[in-house]
Amino acid sequence: MQLAVWTYEGPPHVGAMRVATGMEGLHYVLHAPQGDTYADLLFTMIERRSARPPVTYTTFQARDLGGDTAELFKTAALDAYERFRPEAMIVGSSCTAELIQDDPGGLAKALRLPIPVVALDLPSYSKKENWGASETFYQLVRALAGPQAPPPGTQRGPGRVCNILGPTALGFRHRDDVREIAGLLERMGIEVRVTAPMGARPADLARLGEADFNVVLYPEVAGQAAAWLGRTFGQKATRTIPIGTNATREFVAEVAALAGIDAAPVLAAEAARAAWYARSVDSNYLTGKRVFVFGDATHAVAAARVAAEEMGFKVVGLGTYSREFARDIRTAAALYAVEPLIGEDYLEVEAAIQAAQPELILGTQMERHIAKRLGIPCAVISAPVHVQDYPARYSPQMGFEGANVLFDTWVHPLMMGLEEHLLGMFREDFEFHAEAAPSHLGGAAAPAPVAAAVADVPSGPAGWSAEAESELKKIPFFVRGKARRNTERFAAEQGLASITLETLYDAKAHFSR
């Protein structure tokens, strides 16, 4: 057993909360002790939603365990129905309540409520949050759309009506992604019948079978439901995730084929500014930058592709905490000749980052903390995230505008590092010396500590002398990693136990030949 300070995913009932909170007219009755009642914190503080999540808890305490906790659940379910009058209800247990085995599904069925009630069996000790969201959405789709299923063998041809599947509450940029992709589909002349779970009502889920095909934006949430809709209603589903300019163009072509329309006019009219800027002279310094990518499988695979194909970066690490999608990560990692990292141990991820010595990290909130400790630029591309990753502005990750957002988000940390290095180079200048306050803050401001701005990467196998470390920090940050690796390689080849100033100069001369 391992004690975890951080975790990439919560328990599966949090995934169920994300589905319920994203929908309207649906209520979640959760059999849970007092300590598991944190939905308000997740959705109102972190995601900054203006309404409380539609979750009712039984909130039993230790003294209740000697009594009838099943009766507590029935009372909570009845009270929730009378108070909120939902169109449908889902019921289940938290990880702690699962241990007392009260069977919320059976108890809710005995109440004979006049609305659909979907019981969730979410094994908290073997599954995680994304699986919980996927299972919840799947069970809702089966329960509500199933009665409208056509006779077996019904054929469905191309058509211009689709559903958008996958966005949930507490999802990384889901709100903006849906807006961007819905606009793109509208420009293609395609009607969006239902967007679910986010923004949908239970009655909308019953209408999913009316669409001709499904657009799956987040396979972690919607993949299972889309597969069932394909088997039951004959609806095909998109496989391309429209993150980045190239993938978005492929997505448009795929959708056009499913709808039986010509994609050429739409593709000719769309042009992301990021694509032009990535080809410009100003972006030459990005070529060959070493990047480490980690996150959920959908965003990690997409980010690695954008980094390699559209920005000229070199992918030196690729991984995910989504074990259910390990095959996708392994396939993608083979394209970049790197060893895939699949796991939930953030310490293992940190060790892999240190070994790869990247110049940019694309990851989650956890990798942002790791990057701060290592002094490496970082951009967040995937959940888990914090409040700053739910901006008030429009900031999608998908579509052509999403490609612009990605370019800005990933390149700016590198540019800021260059600026900090230049300030460090000229710190002895009469205007920028160490004792002078930053000129843009005026004379009253305290001087900014230069050391924090030029934090270096950790030492390698051979020990570095203080004099050599100091000299290494004078090298521009964007080539410092390469200088360190070359010097350590030279020291190893020469059998040197420590790296001095002379070793640094000798290595420079050796690799300059």
QUIFENLIN-V53584 format. One record per residue. RES is the residue in one letter. PSI is psi as a letter, one per 30 degrees, with the letter a starting at -180 (999 if undefined). OMEGA is omega as a letter, one per 20 degrees, with the letter a starting at -180 (* if undefined). NEAR is the number of other C-alpha atoms within 10 Angstrom. Layout:
RES_PSI_OMEGA_NEAR, RES_PSI_OMEGA_NEAR
//
This chain:
M_k_a_3, Q_k_r_5, L_k_a_5, A_k_r_10, V_e_r_7, W_l_r_11, T_k_a_13, Y_e_r_21, E_k_r_19, G_a_r_15, P_l_a_21, P_f_a_27, H_f_r_28, V_e_r_22, G_e_r_27, A_e_r_28, M_e_a_29, R_e_r_27, V_e_a_32, A_e_a_28, T_f_r_27, G_f_a_23, M_l_r_22, E_k_r_18, G_g_r_18, L_k_r_23, H_k_a_26, Y_j_r_26, V_j_a_26, L_j_r_27, H_j_a_30, A_k_r_22, P_l_a_19, Q_e_a_13, G_f_a_10, D_g_a_15, T_i_a_16, Y_g_a_10, A_e_a_19, D_e_r_17, L_e_a_13, L_e_a_19, F_f_a_20, T_e_r_15, M_e_a_13, I_e_a_16, E_f_r_21, R_h_r_17, R_k_a_15, S_f_r_9, A_l_r_10, R_k_a_13, P_k_a_22, P_i_a_22, V_k_r_19, T_k_a_20, Y_l_r_22, T_f_r_23, T_h_r_19, F_l_a_17, Q_l_a_13, A_e_a_9, R_f_a_7, D_f_a_12, L_f_r_10, G_f_a_8, G_b_a_10, D_i_r_10, T_f_r_20, A_e_r_17, E_e_r_13, L_e_r_16, F_e_a_27, K_e_r_20, T_e_r_13, A_e_a_19, A_e_r_28, L_e_r_14, D_e_r_13, A_e_r_20, Y_e_a_19, E_e_a_10, R_e_a_9, F_f_a_12, R_h_a_14, P_l_r_19, E_f_r_17, A_l_a_22, M_k_r_25, I_k_a_25, V_k_r_25, G_a_a_25, S_k_r_30, S_l_a_21, C_e_a_18, T_e_a_15, A_f_r_21, E_f_a_19, L_f_a_10, I_f_r_11, Q_h_a_11, D_f_r_18, D_i_r_19, P_e_r_24, G_e_r_17, G_e_r_11, L_e_r_17, A_e_r_22, K_e_r_14, A_f_r_10, L_f_r_12, R_h_r_10, L_k_a_14, P_h_r_9, I_l_r_12, P_k_r_18, V_j_a_21, V_k_r_21, A_k_a_22, L_k_r_21, D_j_a_19, L_j_a_25, P_j_a_17, S_f_a_20, Y_g_r_11, S_f_a_8, K_l_a_15, K_a_a_21, E_e_a_23, N_e_r_24, W_e_r_24, G_e_r_28, A_e_r_26, S_e_a_23, E_e_r_24, T_e_a_29, F_e_r_28, Y_e_a_20, Q_e_r_19, L_e_a_25, V_e_r_23, R_e_a_19, A_e_a_16, L_e_r_19, A_f_a_22, G_e_a_20, P_f_r_9, Q_g_a_15, A_k_r_17, P_l_r_13, P_k_r_9, P_k_r_10, G_g_r_10, T_k_a_10, Q_k_r_10, R_k_r_13, G_a_r_12, P_k_r_15, G_l_a_17, R_g_r_20, V_k_a_19, C_l_r_27, N_k_r_25, I_k_a_26, L_k_r_26, G_e_a_27, P_k_r_28, T_l_r_28, A_l_a_24, L_g_r_26, G_l_a_20, F_j_r_23, R_g_a_22, H_e_a_22, R_e_a_20, D_e_r_19, D_e_a_23, V_e_r_22, R_e_a_14, E_e_a_20, I_e_r_23, A_e_r_19, G_e_r_15, L_e_r_18, L_e_r_20, E_e_r_11, R_f_r_13, M_f_a_20, G_g_a_15, I_k_r_19, E_k_r_17, V_j_a_19, R_e_a_19, V_k_r_24, T_k_a_23, A_l_j_24, P_e_a_30, M_k_r_24, G_f_a_18, A_l_r_18, R_l_r_21, P_e_r_23, A_e_r_13, D_e_r_18, L_e_r_21, A_f_a_20, R_g_a_17, L_e_a_28, G_f_a_25, E_f_a_17, A_l_r_20, D_e_r_23, F_l_a_30, N_k_r_29, V_j_a_24, V_j_a_22, L_e_a_25, Y_j_a_21, P_f_r_20, E_e_a_21, V_e_a_27, A_f_a_26, G_e_a_21, Q_e_r_17, A_e_r_22, A_e_r_25, A_e_r_17, W_e_r_16, L_e_r_24, G_e_r_16, R_e_a_12, T_e_a_20, F_f_a_26, G_g_a_21, Q_k_r_25, K_l_a_20, A_k_r_23, T_l_r_16, R_f_a_16, T_k_r_19, I_j_a_21, P_i_r_23, I_j_a_28, G_l_a_29, T_e_a_25, N_e_a_17, A_e_r_20, T_e_r_22, R_e_r_20, E_e_r_16, F_e_r_20, V_e_r_23, A_e_r_19, E_e_r_17, V_e_r_25, A_e_r_22, A_e_r_14, L_e_a_22, A_f_a_21, G_h_r_13, I_l_r_16, D_k_a_14, A_f_a_18, A_e_a_11, P_e_a_10, V_e_a_18, L_e_r_15, A_f_a_8, A_f_a_8, E_k_r_14, A_j_r_15, A_k_r_16, R_e_a_15, A_e_a_22, A_e_r_18, W_e_a_10, Y_e_r_14, A_f_r_17, R_f_a_13, S_l_a_10, V_e_a_8, D_f_a_9, S_g_a_14, N_e_a_12, Y_f_r_11, L_f_a_18, T_k_r_14, G_g_r_14, K_k_a_20, R_k_a_23, V_k_r_24, F_k_a_27, V_k_r_29, F_k_r_29, G_a_r_27, D_l_a_24, A_e_a_26, T_e_a_20, H_e_a_23, A_e_r_25, V_e_a_24, A_e_a_19, A_e_r_25, A_e_r_27, R_e_r_21, V_e_a_21, A_e_a_25, A_e_a_18, E_e_a_14, E_f_a_18, M_f_r_23, G_g_r_19, F_l_r_21, K_j_r_20, V_j_a_25, V_f_r_23, G_k_a_27, L_k_a_30, G_l_r_28, T_l_r_28, Y_f_a_21, S_i_a_21, R_f_a_15, E_f_a_13, F_g_a_16, A_e_a_18, R_e_r_13, D_e_r_15, I_e_r_23, R_e_r_19, T_e_r_12, A_e_a_20, A_e_r_21, A_f_r_12, L_f_a_11, Y_g_r_17, A_h_r_11, V_l_r_15, E_k_a_14, P_k_r_20, L_j_a_20, I_j_a_23, G_l_a_15, E_g_a_17, D_j_a_15, Y_f_r_18, L_e_r_12, E_e_r_13, V_e_r_22, E_e_r_17, A_e_r_12, A_e_r_18, I_e_r_25, Q_e_a_17, A_e_a_13, A_f_a_16, Q_h_r_24, P_l_r_23, E_f_r_26, L_k_r_25, I_k_r_26, L_j_a_27, G_b_a_29, T_a_r_24, Q_e_a_22, M_e_r_21, E_f_r_24, R_e_r_19, H_e_r_13, I_e_a_22, A_e_r_23, K_e_a_13, R_e_a_13, L_f_a_17, G_h_a_19, I_k_r_23, P_k_a_22, C_k_r_27, A_k_a_22, V_k_a_24, I_f_a_27, S_l_r_23, A_l_j_20, P_k_a_21, V_l_a_21, H_a_a_16, V_e_a_11, Q_f_r_10, D_g_r_18, Y_i_a_20, P_l_r_11, A_f_a_8, R_l_r_7, Y_j_a_15, S_i_a_20, P_l_r_24, Q_f_a_24, M_l_r_27, G_a_a_30, F_e_r_27, E_e_r_23, G_e_r_25, A_e_r_27, N_e_a_21, V_e_r_20, L_e_a_24, F_e_r_20, D_e_a_12, T_e_a_15, W_e_a_20, V_e_a_17, H_e_r_14, P_e_r_17, L_e_r_22, M_e_r_14, M_e_r_13, G_e_r_19, L_e_r_16, E_e_r_13, E_e_r_17, H_e_r_21, L_e_r_14, L_e_r_18, G_e_r_21, M_e_a_16, F_g_a_13, R_f_r_16, E_f_r_13, D_l_a_11, F_f_a_10, E_f_a_13, F_g_a_17, H_l_a_16, A_e_a_17, E_f_a_14, A_k_r_18, A_l_r_17, P_k_a_18, S_e_a_11, H_f_r_7, L_f_a_10, G_l_a_10, G_f_a_11, A_f_a_8, A_l_r_12, A_k_a_12, P_k_r_16, A_k_r_13, P_j_a_11, V_e_a_14, A_e_a_10, A_e_a_11, A_f_a_16, V_h_r_20, A_k_a_15, D_l_r_19, V_l_a_20, P_l_a_12, S_l_r_13, G_a_a_15, P_e_a_11, A_k_a_16, G_k_r_16, W_k_r_20, S_l_a_13, A_e_a_12, E_e_r_12, A_e_r_18, E_e_a_18, S_e_r_13, E_e_r_14, L_e_a_19, K_f_r_18, K_f_r_14, I_k_r_15, P_k_a_18, F_e_a_23, F_f_r_19, V_g_a_11, R_e_r_17, G_e_r_20, K_e_r_15, A_e_r_19, R_e_a_21, R_e_r_14, N_e_a_17, T_e_r_23, E_e_r_24, R_e_r_16, F_e_a_20, A_e_r_22, A_e_r_15, E_e_a_9, Q_f_a_10, G_g_a_10, L_k_a_14, A_f_a_12, S_l_a_15, I_j_r_21, T_l_r_19, L_e_r_16, E_e_r_11, T_e_r_19, L_e_r_23, Y_e_r_13, D_e_r_15, A_e_r_18, K_e_r_15, A_e_a_10, H_e_a_12, F_f_r_11, S_f_a_7, R_999_*_5
//
